[in-house]
Amino acid sequence: MPAAQKVGSTAPSEQEWPSGKTLQDLLTPAVCANLKPSVKDLSITQMPLEGTFPEELYDFSRLEDLSLQQTNITGQFSERLGTLKTLKGMWTWDTKMTGPLPLDALAELQLTDGFYVHRPHTFKFNNKKGVWSVNGQACATFKEARERYEEANSRM
């Protein structure tokens, strides 16, 4: 098995992402195929990067940390999120992602480092260092957090 890799980019504010280039230009199917067996940490943050959440990321079997925050990526998470069994942290806040959270898939994950995703979920349902929180109230387990979150959403 290849050695684990850390792949990432945080663009300094004085640099600009090339106009018309998207996340799919960076994470092409060929690039993902080469990276998926070894990448543990994928961090692409603070860039005006557009594009949709790549389905190929669900095949990164060793992925532990996924950071795509403060980008212009769109799309939503699928139930395939649950295939990332080694995922400990996920940060996709301040993006243009939409849609509901795949709660059944989240129940399959460890997420011991953190979980902050797109609006409106960012502060309503998150995890900081393994402690789940719903609307600012800590929960003892993911199951309790899920129940509170679903109850809060049913009243909206």
C-alpha positions as CSV (number, residue, x, y, z in Angstrom):
1,M,0.0,0.0,0.0
2,P,1.4,3.4,-0.8
3,A,2.5,5.7,1.9
4,A,-0.1,8.1,3.3
5,Q,-0.2,11.5,1.7
6,K,-1.4,15.0,2.7
7,V,-2.7,17.1,-0.1
8,G,-3.7,20.6,0.2
9,S,-3.6,24.2,-0.8
10,T,-4.5,27.4,0.9
11,A,-4.2,30.2,-1.6
12,P,-2.7,33.4,-0.2
13,S,-5.0,36.4,-0.6
14,E,-2.7,38.1,-3.2
15,Q,-3.0,35.1,-5.5
16,E,-6.1,34.4,-7.6
17,W,-7.5,31.1,-8.8
18,P,-7.5,31.1,-12.6
19,S,-10.8,32.3,-14.0
20,G,-13.0,29.6,-15.3
21,K,-11.1,26.8,-13.5
22,T,-13.2,24.6,-11.2
23,L,-12.6,21.9,-8.5
24,Q,-13.1,19.4,-11.3
25,D,-10.1,20.8,-13.1
26,L,-8.0,20.2,-10.0
27,L,-9.5,16.9,-8.9
28,T,-10.0,15.2,-12.3
29,P,-11.1,11.5,-12.3
30,A,-7.5,10.6,-13.2
31,V,-6.0,12.6,-10.4
32,C,-8.5,11.2,-7.9
33,A,-7.7,7.6,-9.1
34,N,-4.0,8.3,-8.3
35,L,-4.6,9.9,-5.0
36,K,-7.4,7.8,-3.5
37,P,-5.3,4.9,-2.2
38,S,-3.0,7.1,-0.2
39,V,-4.5,10.5,0.8
40,K,-5.3,10.9,4.4
41,D,-5.7,14.7,4.5
42,L,-7.3,16.7,1.7
43,S,-7.3,20.4,2.3
44,I,-8.4,23.0,-0.3
45,T,-9.5,26.1,1.5
46,Q,-9.8,29.9,1.3
47,M,-10.0,29.9,-2.5
48,P,-12.7,31.3,-4.9
49,L,-12.8,27.8,-6.3
50,E,-16.1,26.8,-7.9
51,G,-17.5,23.4,-9.0
52,T,-19.5,20.6,-7.4
53,F,-18.4,18.2,-4.7
54,P,-16.6,15.4,-6.6
55,E,-18.2,12.0,-6.3
56,E,-14.7,10.5,-6.6
57,L,-13.9,11.8,-3.1
58,Y,-16.2,9.1,-1.7
59,D,-13.7,6.5,-2.9
60,F,-10.8,7.9,-0.8
61,S,-10.7,4.9,1.5
62,R,-7.9,6.3,3.8
63,L,-9.3,9.9,4.1
64,E,-9.2,11.1,7.7
65,D,-9.6,14.9,7.3
66,L,-11.5,16.7,4.5
67,S,-11.3,20.5,4.4
68,L,-13.0,22.4,1.6
69,Q,-14.2,25.4,3.7
70,Q,-14.3,29.0,2.4
71,T,-14.6,28.0,-1.2
72,N,-17.4,28.4,-3.7
73,I,-18.1,24.7,-4.3
74,T,-21.7,23.6,-4.7
75,G,-23.6,20.4,-4.6
76,Q,-24.7,18.3,-1.7
77,F,-23.5,15.2,0.2
78,S,-24.9,11.8,-0.8
79,E,-25.4,8.8,1.3
80,R,-22.0,7.6,0.0
81,L,-20.5,9.9,2.6
82,G,-20.9,6.8,4.9
83,T,-18.3,4.9,2.9
84,L,-15.5,7.2,4.3
85,K,-15.1,4.9,7.4
86,T,-11.8,6.5,8.4
87,L,-13.1,10.1,8.3
88,K,-12.3,11.9,11.6
89,G,-12.9,15.5,10.5
90,M,-14.9,17.3,7.9
91,W,-15.0,21.1,7.3
92,T,-17.1,22.4,4.4
93,W,-18.5,25.5,6.1
94,D,-18.7,28.8,4.2
95,T,-19.3,27.1,0.9
96,K,-22.2,27.3,-1.5
97,M,-23.2,23.7,-0.8
98,T,-26.9,23.0,-0.2
99,G,-29.3,20.3,0.7
100,P,-30.0,18.1,3.7
101,L,-27.4,16.2,5.6
102,P,-27.3,12.4,5.0
103,L,-27.8,11.5,8.6
104,D,-27.8,7.7,8.1
105,A,-24.4,8.1,6.4
106,L,-23.1,10.4,9.2
107,A,-24.0,7.7,11.8
108,E,-21.5,5.4,10.1
109,L,-18.5,7.8,10.6
110,Q,-16.1,8.4,13.5
111,L,-15.8,12.2,13.2
112,T,-13.8,12.6,16.4
113,D,-11.9,15.7,15.3
114,G,-14.8,17.9,14.0
115,F,-17.7,18.4,11.7
116,Y,-18.7,21.8,10.4
117,V,-20.7,22.0,7.1
118,H,-22.6,24.4,4.9
119,R,-25.5,26.6,6.0
120,P,-28.0,26.3,7.5
121,H,-26.4,23.4,9.3
122,T,-23.1,25.1,10.4
123,F,-24.2,26.1,13.9
124,K,-27.3,24.0,14.2
125,F,-25.6,20.6,13.9
126,N,-21.9,20.2,14.4
127,N,-19.1,18.3,16.2
128,K,-16.2,19.9,18.0
129,K,-13.5,17.4,19.1
130,G,-15.9,14.5,19.3
131,V,-18.7,16.4,21.1
132,W,-21.9,16.7,19.0
133,S,-23.9,19.9,19.4
134,V,-27.4,20.9,18.2
135,N,-28.4,24.6,18.3
136,G,-25.5,25.2,20.8
137,Q,-26.5,22.4,23.2
138,A,-24.0,19.5,23.7
139,C,-25.3,16.0,23.2
140,A,-23.9,12.8,24.8
141,T,-24.0,10.8,21.6
142,F,-24.5,11.2,17.8
143,K,-27.9,9.4,18.2
144,E,-29.1,12.1,20.7
145,A,-27.8,14.9,18.5
146,R,-29.6,13.4,15.5
147,E,-32.9,13.1,17.4
148,R,-32.6,16.7,18.6
149,Y,-31.7,17.9,15.1
150,E,-34.6,16.1,13.4
151,E,-37.0,17.3,16.0
152,A,-35.8,20.9,15.5
153,N,-36.1,20.6,11.8
154,S,-39.6,19.1,12.0
155,R,-40.8,22.3,13.7
156,M,-39.6,24.6,10.9
